[in-house]
Amino acid sequence: MADDVKQQEDDQNLWRAVYTAEGGWSPAVAYAHHFSVAAPVLAEADGTLYCVHRGARRGEAEQLPVVWTSFTPAAAQPFVAALEEASKPLAEGATAEQAEQRQAKIQAAAAALTEARKWTPDRHVWPRVYSAETPALVNDNGTLRMVFTQVDSWRSGATPSLWETHLTNEGGRPVWAEPTPIRGTGREYPLAPAMAEFNGAVHLLYVDPQGRSLRHLVRDAQGGWRPVGGAADSKIGQERIPSLQEMKHFRKTSGWAGNLGLAVHDGQLHLVFPHGPSGGYLLHSAFDGDKWGPVQPASPKNAEGEYDRETVQVSRRSAALASFGGKLHAVYPSAKNDKLVHLTWTKDGEWSQPVELEGHDSNNTPALLTFREGPVGEEREALLLVHRGVNRYVPPVPPAPPAPPSLADVASRGTTVTGETVSDYGPGAWSCVTHRILATPATLKNGDKALIATVDMTAEYYWGFWWYRDSGSSYSKPHMSSSTLWIRKPGDKNFARHADFAGGRFDSSGKFRTDVLITGLEPGTYEIGLSSSKSVKIGGYWWIEHHFKVKTDREYYTQIELTKSATTITV
């Protein structure tokens, strides 16, 4: 169930993945039709997830219009209910026509649910806001607030300033308020903003390259911004910021290398930032509500308990931060290659060893957000990662087609006939099995004619706004509790031959494929199909591991009763 992804030499696709401590990082999946020139930013407010970015590249334009997309998981619930209603079993003695009508309703309801689970198309902010950098985004006690970098007199001096807007509701639809400038930055040239809600207030940090420092403001109840502690020169690690020739770097590169990384964790406001305007080694400090702690490398120490060239982490941009699972997580683009790098921090263990993320390549700072999703009462928490593709995209080598199963007695095969692909869903559409029947005429080594009937299935689970291959968990693996393949001449009432493959397990890629050699057939046209009354898949990702927290049946979200899939072939 893949999005239609436009592959580009300059890969501006936005990609997403989810992370759990138990399962690690999921494969990267592209947001179809969502393109960004640089880094995105994520936030959640009132049950809706938001992603803001600057859209696709527009020639040599330095400032680009800010766009946004959103997804509200609760909005898909009516479509879940509609699918469950359509999936109710027919009464005993239902006609074939009624069965076909039921199947059509199921497929229509499933298609509608798939659409409902997509993020909205990109829309412009008020009605068109331009920014020279990735904006900052925060949930301000239920209000989605954004700060962006506006540049005036581009050709004559490139003077940046910070502006803010917030999302309102007018007539039942979301509308961004008219932006207003942020007062209190004085004669500074503010860049690389980051925001977080801490102790009931929104905190804003940004770079002041003119003053060679980082600045810290807090938003008061009246909507104004004031320096923390009342000091107009609040600074963090001033000695760590290299000397700059005022705005020379900004005029050349249209902004800082990447926004500051800011997140609340373990009762403190944590900041990670590069030591220079073009990236560099990462630094870390924490604010306890009164003062900032020491600025230290965001890196693990060596065996002697010291920082050295081998352990210090270097980013080509900046880092994204999020608190998840009792740890502070940081993800940043490596300065050595195109990979993203993941490491964590705890107060006791400090920074972990970095891990390069295979299959998650980007040259820009990603976005991180902790979120919860799942069946009602069984929601699971994870990290959502969204990143832009690499600047130089090389299409992957197409995977080799799966080799057909080799049956020892088959000397030759004819042309394979493939039946219609059918998708069936479990309760709430949290699990899915896509299946089809293939039939291949064959000649045995002794000259007899035969058929090879192939059952091809793919198990998937839905989570993190996408479908993933279901290889199960440590508690439960997807498998067929019962399944019957039958063959008969069209119009006949009795089965000519059938096979039972109950207990068959899906492999690590979520695939189940089995071949049945059918011999002793007379010439004629045969229908080969999967029984709609004796084919049930159970087990998998959404098996309820906690002791009957909501449902009394642990297989409730994994059990799928497969409907008929078939094909016809002439021997």
C-alpha positions as CSV (number, residue, x, y, z in Angstrom):
1,M,0.0,0.0,0.0
2,A,2.6,2.5,-1.2
3,D,2.0,6.2,-1.9
4,D,2.6,7.4,-5.5
5,V,6.1,8.9,-4.9
6,K,7.7,11.2,-7.4
7,Q,11.4,10.3,-7.5
8,Q,13.7,13.2,-8.1
9,E,17.4,13.8,-8.6
10,D,17.1,16.4,-5.9
11,D,14.9,14.4,-3.6
12,Q,12.5,16.9,-2.1
13,N,10.1,14.3,-0.9
14,L,9.2,14.3,2.8
15,W,9.7,10.9,4.4
16,R,8.3,9.6,7.7
17,A,9.1,6.8,10.1
18,V,8.2,5.8,13.6
19,Y,10.4,4.5,16.5
20,T,9.8,2.4,19.5
21,A,12.4,1.2,22.0
22,E,11.3,-2.4,21.3
23,G,11.1,-2.3,17.5
24,G,13.6,0.4,16.6
25,W,13.0,2.5,13.5
26,S,10.4,1.5,10.9
27,P,11.1,1.7,7.2
28,A,10.9,5.2,5.6
29,V,7.7,6.0,3.8
30,A,7.2,9.0,1.6
31,Y,4.4,11.5,2.0
32,A,3.0,11.6,-1.6
33,H,2.8,15.1,-3.0
34,H,4.5,16.7,-0.1
35,F,7.8,18.3,-1.2
36,S,10.1,20.5,0.8
37,V,13.2,22.5,0.0
38,A,14.6,21.9,3.5
39,A,13.7,20.8,7.0
40,P,10.1,20.3,8.3
41,V,8.8,20.9,11.8
42,L,6.1,19.0,13.8
43,A,3.7,19.7,16.6
44,E,0.5,18.3,18.1
45,A,-2.5,20.3,19.3
46,D,-5.9,19.1,20.5
47,G,-5.5,15.7,18.9
48,T,-4.3,16.9,15.5
49,L,-0.8,16.5,14.3
50,Y,0.7,19.3,12.2
51,C,3.7,19.4,9.8
52,V,5.0,22.8,8.6
53,H,7.6,23.3,5.9
54,R,8.6,25.7,3.1
55,G,7.4,23.7,0.2
56,A,9.3,22.7,-3.0
57,R,12.2,24.6,-4.4
58,R,11.4,27.6,-6.6
59,G,14.4,28.3,-8.8
60,E,16.8,30.6,-7.0
61,A,14.2,32.0,-4.6
62,E,15.7,32.6,-1.1
63,Q,12.4,33.1,0.8
64,L,9.7,30.5,0.2
65,P,6.0,30.4,1.1
66,V,5.3,28.4,4.3
67,V,2.9,25.5,3.9
68,W,1.2,23.1,6.3
69,T,-0.4,19.7,6.4
70,S,-2.3,18.0,9.2
71,F,-3.9,14.7,10.3
72,T,-6.5,14.1,13.0
73,P,-6.7,10.4,13.9
74,A,-10.1,10.8,15.5
75,A,-11.5,12.0,12.2
76,A,-11.0,8.5,10.8
77,Q,-13.2,6.8,13.4
78,P,-16.5,7.2,11.4
79,F,-14.9,5.4,8.5
80,V,-13.6,2.7,10.8
81,A,-17.2,2.2,12.0
82,A,-18.5,2.1,8.4
83,L,-16.0,-0.6,7.6
84,E,-17.0,-2.7,10.6
85,E,-20.6,-2.3,9.7
86,A,-19.9,-3.4,6.1
87,S,-17.9,-6.4,7.4
88,K,-20.7,-7.9,9.4
89,P,-21.3,-11.5,8.3
90,L,-24.3,-12.3,6.2
91,A,-27.2,-14.4,7.5
92,E,-27.0,-18.1,6.9
93,G,-28.3,-19.0,3.5
94,A,-27.3,-15.7,1.9
95,T,-27.2,-15.7,-1.9
96,A,-24.1,-15.4,-4.0
97,E,-25.4,-12.0,-5.1
98,Q,-25.6,-10.8,-1.5
99,A,-22.1,-12.1,-0.9
100,E,-20.8,-10.1,-3.8
101,Q,-22.6,-7.0,-2.7
102,R,-21.1,-7.4,0.8
103,Q,-17.7,-7.7,-0.7
104,A,-18.2,-4.5,-2.8
105,K,-19.3,-2.6,0.3
106,I,-16.2,-3.8,2.3
107,Q,-13.9,-2.7,-0.5
108,A,-15.6,0.7,-0.8
109,A,-15.5,1.3,3.0
110,A,-11.8,0.2,3.1
111,A,-11.0,2.6,0.3
112,A,-12.8,5.5,2.1
113,L,-10.9,4.7,5.3
114,T,-7.6,4.7,3.5
115,E,-8.4,8.2,2.2
116,A,-9.5,9.4,5.6
117,R,-6.1,8.3,7.1
118,K,-4.1,10.5,4.7
119,W,-2.6,13.8,5.7
120,T,-4.3,16.9,4.2
121,P,-2.8,18.4,1.0
122,D,-0.3,21.2,1.6
123,R,-1.9,24.6,2.2
124,H,-0.4,28.1,2.5
125,V,-0.2,30.0,5.8
126,W,-2.1,33.3,6.0
127,P,-2.7,33.3,3.0
128,R,0.9,33.3,2.0
129,V,3.7,33.7,4.6
130,Y,7.3,33.7,3.3
131,S,10.2,32.5,5.5
132,A,14.0,32.3,4.9
133,E,14.3,29.4,7.4
134,T,12.3,26.5,8.7
135,P,9.7,28.0,11.1
136,A,9.4,27.1,14.8
137,L,6.1,25.4,15.9
138,V,4.7,24.8,19.4
139,N,1.5,23.7,21.2
140,D,0.8,26.8,23.4
141,N,-1.7,25.3,25.8
142,G,-3.9,24.1,22.9
143,T,-3.1,26.8,20.4
144,L,-0.8,26.0,17.6
145,R,1.7,28.9,17.4
146,M,4.4,29.5,14.7
147,V,7.4,31.8,14.6
148,F,9.2,32.4,11.2
149,T,12.1,34.4,9.8
150,Q,11.1,37.3,7.6
151,V,13.7,39.1,5.6
152,D,13.2,42.7,4.4
153,S,15.1,44.6,1.8
154,W,16.6,41.3,0.5
155,R,18.8,43.0,-2.2
156,S,20.0,45.8,0.0
157,G,21.0,44.2,3.2
158,A,19.1,41.0,4.1
159,T,17.9,42.1,7.5
160,P,16.0,39.3,9.2
161,S,13.2,39.6,11.9
162,L,11.0,37.1,13.7
163,W,7.3,37.1,13.2
164,E,4.6,35.1,14.9
165,T,1.1,33.7,13.9
166,H,-1.3,31.2,15.3
167,L,-4.0,28.9,14.1
168,T,-7.6,29.9,14.7
169,N,-11.0,28.6,13.8
170,E,-13.4,30.6,11.7
171,G,-16.7,29.1,10.6
172,G,-15.5,25.6,11.5
173,R,-12.3,25.7,9.4
174,P,-8.7,26.4,10.5
175,V,-7.4,29.8,9.6
176,W,-4.0,31.3,10.4
177,A,-4.0,34.7,12.1
178,E,-2.4,37.7,10.5
179,P,1.3,37.6,11.4
180,T,2.8,40.2,13.8
181,P,6.4,41.0,14.5
182,I,8.0,39.8,17.7
183,R,9.1,42.8,19.8
184,G,12.0,42.6,22.1
185,T,14.8,41.5,19.8
186,G,16.1,45.0,19.7
187,R,18.8,45.7,17.1
188,E,19.6,42.0,16.8
189,Y,19.4,39.9,13.6
190,P,17.5,36.9,15.0
191,L,17.9,33.6,13.2
192,A,17.2,29.8,13.6
193,P,14.2,30.1,16.1
194,A,13.0,27.2,18.2
195,M,10.1,27.0,20.7
196,A,8.8,24.8,23.5
197,E,6.2,25.0,26.1
198,F,7.8,24.8,29.6
199,N,6.2,25.4,33.0
200,G,3.0,26.8,31.4
201,A,4.7,29.3,29.1
202,V,6.2,29.3,25.6
203,H,9.9,29.8,25.5
204,L,11.6,31.0,22.3
205,L,15.4,30.7,21.6
206,Y,17.2,32.1,18.6
207,V,20.6,32.9,17.3
208,D,21.9,36.5,17.4
209,P,24.9,36.4,15.1
210,Q,25.6,40.1,15.5
211,G,26.0,39.6,19.3
212,R,27.6,36.2,18.8
213,S,25.2,34.7,21.3
214,L,22.0,32.7,21.8
215,R,18.9,34.6,23.1
216,H,16.1,33.4,25.3
217,L,12.6,34.9,25.5
218,V,9.4,33.8,27.2
219,R,5.9,34.7,26.1
220,D,3.8,36.4,28.9
221,A,0.1,36.2,29.5
222,Q,-0.5,39.4,27.5
223,G,1.1,38.0,24.4
224,G,4.4,40.0,24.8
225,W,7.9,38.6,24.8
226,R,10.4,39.3,27.5
227,P,14.0,38.1,28.2
228,V,14.2,35.4,30.8
229,G,15.1,36.9,34.1
230,G,14.5,40.4,32.8
231,A,18.0,40.8,31.4
232,A,18.1,42.2,27.9
233,D,21.3,40.3,27.2
234,S,20.4,36.7,28.2
235,K,23.0,34.5,26.7
236,I,24.0,30.9,26.6
237,G,27.5,29.7,25.9
238,Q,28.6,33.0,24.3
239,E,32.2,31.8,24.2
240,R,31.1,28.7,22.2
241,I,29.8,30.8,19.3
242,P,32.6,31.7,16.8
243,S,33.2,35.3,15.8
244,L,31.1,36.4,12.8
245,Q,31.4,39.5,10.6
246,E,27.9,40.6,11.4
247,M,25.5,39.3,8.7
248,K,28.1,38.2,6.2
249,H,27.3,34.6,6.5
250,F,23.5,35.2,6.4
251,R,23.8,37.1,3.2
252,K,25.7,34.3,1.6
253,T,23.6,31.4,2.8
254,S,20.2,32.9,3.5
255,G,20.1,31.7,7.1
256,W,21.7,29.6,9.7
257,A,22.6,26.0,8.8
258,G,19.7,24.7,10.9
259,N,17.3,25.7,13.6
260,L,18.1,25.2,17.2
261,G,16.9,22.0,18.8
262,L,14.6,22.5,21.8
263,A,12.6,20.1,23.9
264,V,11.3,19.6,27.5
265,H,12.6,16.5,29.3
266,D,12.6,15.4,32.9
267,G,11.5,18.8,34.2
268,Q,14.1,20.8,32.2
269,L,14.2,22.7,29.0
270,H,17.0,21.1,26.8
271,L,18.8,22.9,24.0
272,V,21.1,21.3,21.4
273,F,22.8,23.6,18.8
274,P,25.8,23.5,16.4
275,H,28.8,25.5,17.5
276,G,28.9,27.5,14.2
277,P,26.7,28.9,11.5
278,S,27.5,26.1,9.0
279,G,26.9,23.2,11.4
280,G,29.7,21.6,13.4
281,Y,30.0,19.8,16.6
282,L,26.8,19.7,18.7
283,L,26.5,21.4,22.1
284,H,24.0,20.8,24.9
285,S,22.6,22.8,27.8
286,A,19.6,22.6,30.1
287,F,17.4,25.3,31.7
288,D,15.8,24.4,35.1
289,G,13.4,27.4,35.1
290,D,15.9,29.6,36.9
291,K,19.2,29.4,35.1
292,W,21.0,27.5,32.2
293,G,23.4,24.8,33.1
294,P,26.9,24.4,31.6
295,V,27.3,24.1,27.8
296,Q,28.8,20.7,27.0
297,P,29.2,18.5,23.9
298,A,26.1,16.6,22.9
299,S,28.3,13.5,22.6
300,P,29.3,10.4,24.5
301,K,32.6,10.4,26.4
302,N,35.5,8.0,25.8
303,A,36.7,5.2,28.1
304,E,38.5,7.8,30.2
305,G,35.4,9.8,30.7
306,E,36.5,12.6,28.4
307,Y,35.4,14.1,25.1
308,D,37.7,13.7,22.2
309,R,37.7,13.9,18.4
310,E,36.4,10.4,18.0
311,T,33.4,10.8,20.3
312,V,32.3,14.4,19.6
313,Q,29.3,14.4,17.3
314,V,29.4,16.7,14.2
315,S,26.3,17.7,12.3
316,R,26.1,19.4,8.9
317,R,23.0,21.3,10.2
318,S,21.5,21.0,13.7
319,A,19.5,18.4,15.6
320,A,15.9,17.6,16.3
321,L,15.0,16.8,19.9
322,A,12.1,15.0,21.6
323,S,11.4,13.3,25.0
324,F,10.3,9.7,24.7
325,G,10.5,6.6,26.9
326,G,12.4,8.3,29.7
327,K,15.1,9.6,27.4
328,L,15.9,12.7,25.4
329,H,16.3,11.7,21.8
330,A,18.4,13.6,19.2
331,V,18.4,13.0,15.5
332,Y,20.7,14.9,13.1
333,P,22.2,14.7,9.6
334,S,25.8,13.4,9.7
335,A,28.6,15.6,8.5
336,K,30.4,12.5,7.1
337,N,27.7,11.0,4.8
338,D,24.0,11.3,3.9
339,K,22.7,9.4,6.9
340,L,20.7,10.6,9.8
341,V,22.2,9.8,13.3
342,H,20.3,8.9,16.4
343,L,21.5,9.2,20.0
344,T,19.8,9.6,23.4
345,W,20.5,11.4,26.7
346,T,19.6,10.6,30.3
347,K,20.6,12.4,33.5
348,D,22.4,9.4,34.8
349,G,23.9,7.9,31.7
350,E,24.5,11.1,29.7
351,W,24.8,10.7,25.9
352,S,24.6,7.2,24.3
353,Q,26.7,6.0,21.4
354,P,25.4,7.3,18.1
355,V,23.6,5.0,15.7
356,E,23.4,5.7,11.9
357,L,19.9,5.1,10.6
358,E,19.9,2.8,7.6
359,G,17.4,3.8,4.9
360,H,16.8,7.3,6.4
361,D,19.0,9.6,4.4
362,S,18.9,13.4,4.5
363,N,21.2,16.4,4.4
364,N,18.8,18.5,6.5
365,T,17.7,18.6,10.1
366,P,14.6,16.3,10.6
367,A,11.6,16.8,12.8
368,L,10.7,14.7,15.8
369,L,7.4,14.4,17.7
370,T,6.1,12.0,20.4
371,F,2.6,10.7,19.6
372,R,0.1,8.0,20.5
373,E,-2.0,5.9,18.1
374,G,-3.8,2.6,18.1
375,P,-7.1,1.0,18.8
376,V,-9.1,2.6,21.6
377,G,-7.6,1.5,24.9
378,E,-4.6,-0.1,23.2
379,E,-2.8,3.1,22.0
380,R,1.0,2.9,21.8
381,E,3.4,5.7,22.1
382,A,6.2,6.2,19.6
383,L,8.4,8.8,18.0
384,L,7.4,10.2,14.7
385,L,10.3,11.2,12.4
386,V,9.8,13.4,9.3
387,H,12.7,14.4,7.1
388,R,13.5,15.6,3.6
389,G,15.3,13.4,1.2
390,V,19.0,13.8,0.2
391,N,20.1,16.5,-2.1
392,R,21.5,14.0,-4.7
393,Y,19.0,11.2,-5.0
394,V,20.0,7.9,-6.6
395,P,17.0,5.7,-7.3
396,P,17.4,2.3,-5.6
397,V,18.0,-0.8,-7.7
398,P,14.6,-2.5,-8.2
399,P,14.3,-5.6,-6.1
400,A,14.6,-8.9,-7.9
401,P,11.2,-10.6,-8.4
402,P,10.7,-13.5,-6.1
403,A,11.8,-16.8,-7.5
404,P,8.8,-19.1,-8.2
405,P,8.7,-22.2,-5.9
406,S,10.5,-25.2,-7.4
407,L,8.6,-28.4,-7.3
408,A,10.8,-31.4,-7.8
409,D,8.4,-33.3,-10.1
410,V,7.7,-30.4,-12.5
411,A,9.5,-30.5,-15.8
412,S,8.0,-27.4,-17.4
413,R,5.4,-24.7,-16.7
414,G,2.9,-22.8,-18.9
415,T,1.5,-19.3,-18.6
416,T,0.4,-18.3,-15.2
417,V,-3.1,-16.8,-14.7
418,T,-3.4,-14.3,-11.8
419,G,-6.7,-13.7,-10.1
420,E,-8.0,-10.4,-8.7
421,T,-6.2,-9.1,-5.6
422,V,-8.5,-8.9,-2.6
423,S,-7.9,-7.0,0.7
424,D,-9.6,-7.9,3.9
425,Y,-9.4,-6.0,7.2
426,G,-9.8,-6.8,10.9
427,P,-11.8,-4.8,13.4
428,G,-11.1,-1.1,13.1
429,A,-8.9,-1.7,10.1
430,W,-5.7,-2.0,12.2
431,S,-4.7,-5.2,10.5
432,C,-5.0,-6.2,6.8
433,V,-4.4,-9.2,4.6
434,T,-4.0,-8.7,0.8
435,H,-4.3,-12.0,-1.1
436,R,-4.6,-13.5,-4.5
437,I,-4.6,-16.9,-6.3
438,L,-2.3,-17.8,-9.2
439,A,-2.6,-20.8,-11.4
440,T,0.1,-22.3,-13.6
441,P,-0.3,-25.2,-16.0
442,A,2.6,-27.6,-15.7
443,T,4.0,-30.8,-17.2
444,L,5.5,-33.4,-15.0
445,K,8.6,-35.3,-15.7
446,N,6.5,-38.3,-16.6
447,G,4.5,-36.3,-19.2
448,D,1.4,-35.9,-17.1
449,K,-0.4,-32.6,-17.0
450,A,-0.9,-30.8,-13.7
451,L,-1.7,-27.4,-12.2
452,I,0.3,-25.4,-9.7
453,A,-2.0,-23.4,-7.5
454,T,-0.3,-20.5,-5.7
455,V,-1.7,-18.7,-2.7
456,D,0.1,-15.3,-2.3
457,M,-0.7,-13.2,0.8
458,T,0.7,-10.1,2.5
459,A,0.0,-9.2,6.1
460,E,0.1,-5.5,7.2
461,Y,-0.7,-3.5,10.2
462,Y,-1.6,0.2,10.4
463,W,0.2,2.6,12.7
464,G,1.9,6.0,12.5
465,F,-0.3,7.1,9.6
466,W,0.8,4.2,7.3
467,W,0.6,0.5,6.6
468,Y,3.7,-1.6,7.4
469,R,4.5,-5.2,6.7
470,D,3.4,-7.3,9.7
471,S,6.1,-9.7,10.9
472,G,4.5,-9.8,14.3
473,S,6.1,-9.1,17.7
474,S,7.9,-11.2,20.4
475,Y,4.4,-12.1,21.7
476,S,2.6,-13.1,18.5
477,K,3.4,-14.0,14.9
478,P,0.8,-13.7,12.1
479,H,-0.3,-17.1,10.8
480,M,-3.3,-18.9,9.3
481,S,-5.4,-20.6,11.9
482,S,-7.4,-22.3,9.1
483,S,-7.3,-22.0,5.4
484,T,-8.6,-24.2,2.6
485,L,-7.9,-24.1,-1.2
486,W,-10.5,-25.7,-3.4
487,I,-10.7,-26.5,-7.1
488,R,-13.8,-27.4,-9.2
489,K,-15.2,-27.0,-12.6
490,P,-17.5,-23.9,-12.9
491,G,-21.0,-24.9,-12.3
492,D,-20.1,-28.1,-10.3
493,K,-21.3,-28.3,-6.7
494,N,-18.6,-30.6,-5.5
495,F,-14.9,-29.9,-5.0
496,A,-12.7,-31.7,-7.4
497,R,-9.6,-31.3,-5.2
498,H,-8.6,-29.2,-2.2
499,A,-5.6,-28.5,0.1
500,D,-5.4,-27.4,3.7
501,F,-2.5,-25.2,4.9
502,A,-3.7,-24.3,8.4
503,G,-0.8,-23.2,10.6
504,G,1.1,-21.5,7.8
505,R,3.2,-18.6,9.1
506,F,3.9,-15.3,7.5
507,D,7.7,-14.6,7.1
508,S,9.7,-11.7,8.4
509,S,8.6,-9.5,5.5
510,G,4.9,-10.2,6.1
511,K,4.6,-12.6,3.2
512,F,2.9,-16.0,3.0
513,R,3.3,-17.9,-0.2
514,T,2.6,-21.6,-0.8
515,D,2.2,-23.8,-3.8
516,V,-0.1,-26.8,-4.2
517,L,0.6,-29.3,-7.0
518,I,-2.7,-30.6,-8.4
519,T,-2.5,-33.8,-10.5
520,G,-4.9,-36.2,-12.1
521,L,-7.1,-33.6,-13.7
522,E,-9.1,-34.2,-16.9
523,P,-9.0,-31.6,-19.6
524,G,-11.4,-28.7,-19.0
525,T,-11.7,-25.3,-17.3
526,Y,-11.2,-25.1,-13.6
527,E,-11.9,-22.5,-10.9
528,I,-9.3,-22.3,-8.1
529,G,-10.2,-20.3,-5.0
530,L,-9.6,-19.6,-1.4
531,S,-12.5,-20.7,0.8
532,S,-14.4,-17.7,2.2
533,S,-15.7,-19.8,5.2
534,K,-12.5,-21.6,6.3
535,S,-9.7,-19.1,5.9
536,V,-8.8,-17.1,9.0
537,K,-5.6,-15.2,9.8
538,I,-4.7,-14.5,13.4
539,G,-1.7,-13.1,15.3
540,G,0.5,-10.2,14.5
541,Y,1.5,-6.7,15.6
542,W,-1.8,-5.7,17.2
543,W,-2.1,-8.8,19.4
544,I,-3.2,-7.5,22.8
545,E,-0.2,-8.2,25.0
546,H,-1.6,-6.6,28.2
547,H,-3.9,-8.8,30.2
548,F,-7.3,-8.1,28.7
549,K,-7.0,-4.4,29.3
550,V,-10.0,-3.6,27.0
551,K,-10.9,-6.6,24.9
552,T,-11.4,-10.1,26.3
553,D,-10.0,-11.6,23.1
554,R,-6.3,-10.9,22.6
555,E,-6.7,-11.7,18.9
556,Y,-9.5,-9.1,18.5
557,Y,-7.4,-6.7,16.3
558,T,-5.4,-9.4,14.5
559,Q,-8.1,-11.8,13.4
560,I,-9.2,-11.5,9.8
561,E,-11.8,-13.7,8.1
562,L,-10.6,-13.8,4.5
563,T,-13.2,-13.4,1.7
564,K,-13.1,-15.3,-1.6
565,S,-10.2,-14.8,-4.0
566,A,-10.1,-17.0,-7.1
567,T,-8.9,-17.5,-10.6
568,T,-9.9,-19.6,-13.6
569,I,-7.7,-21.6,-15.9
570,T,-8.1,-24.1,-18.7
571,V,-6.1,-27.4,-18.8
